[in-house]
Amino acid sequence: MKLLLTLLIAYLLLINLDAFLLMRADKRRARQKRRRIPEAALFLTAVLGGSPGIMLGMRVYRHKTLHTGFTVGMPLICFFECAAVAAALLAAYLG
């Protein structure tokens, strides 16, 4: 149980760091008028557990904050991810 929890925490830290850095990279590319990171890649990263990192990147870099898909979608993804993690932890604790 402890190993699984440790691996989950490590995974979530890494995916959120990656998500945050993707937002930084996309903002830089936007400023430099270079090829951008596709929104699908950002959403995939969020669905894989990186939604808090994406949301933090949105705030820090003021990026994608006017896109409804991001301002509504990311908190929804984050909510469902938190609920899934909480349910899994509860099931592991009780089971």
N, C-alpha and C positions, 0 to 999 in steps of 0.2 A: 504494500500500500504506500509506504513512504517513498519507494523508488518511483512508482507511478506518479505520485504527486510531484516529486522533484523533476521528473522528465516533463510533465505538463507545464510546470512553472518555467522551466528552461525554454521549452518550445514557445510559450506565449511571449516571453521576454524577447526572444530572437525574432519572431515574426512581427512583433510590434516595432522593434528597432528597424527592421527592414522596411516596414510600411512607412514609418516616419521618414526614413532616408529616401524612399521613393518619392514622397511628396516634395522633399527638398530638391531632389534631382529634377522633377517635373517643373517645379517653379523656376529653377535656374534655366532649364531648356526653354521655357516660355519666354523668359526675359531675353535670352540670346537668339530667339526666333529659330531654334533648332527643332529637330524632330522630337515630338513629345512621347511620353509614356502613355500608352492607350488606357482609356478609362476602364476598359474591361480588365486590364492587369491590376489596376488599383482596387477594383471591386473584388477580384479574385483574392487578392492579398487580404482584404477585409474579411471575406467569407472564411478564409483559412485561419482566422483568429486575430488579424491585425487591425480590426476596426478602431480600437483605442489609439493606436499609432497613427492611423490615417486622420482621425479627428484631431489629435494633438498637432499633427503637421498642418492641418487646415487652419488651426488657430495661430500657430507660431509663424507660419509663412504667409498667412492670409491668402490661401490658395484654394480655389474651388468653392469658396464660401457663398457664391451667388448661384451655384448650380443646385437646383432642388433635389436632384438625384443624390447628391452628396450630403446636403444639409438635413435631409429627411432620411435617406437610405442608410447612412452610416450609423446614426443612433439606433435605428431599428435593428440593423445587423448586430450591433453591440449588445442590445437588450437581449436578443435571442441567443447570442453566444454566452452571455453571462447566465442566462436561465439554463442553458444546456450544461454548462460547467457546474453550476450549483446542483442541478439534478443528478449529475454523474457523481459528484462528491457525496451527496446525500445517500445515494444508492450504495456507494462503496462503503460509507460509514455504517449504514444500517444492515447491509447485506453480508 
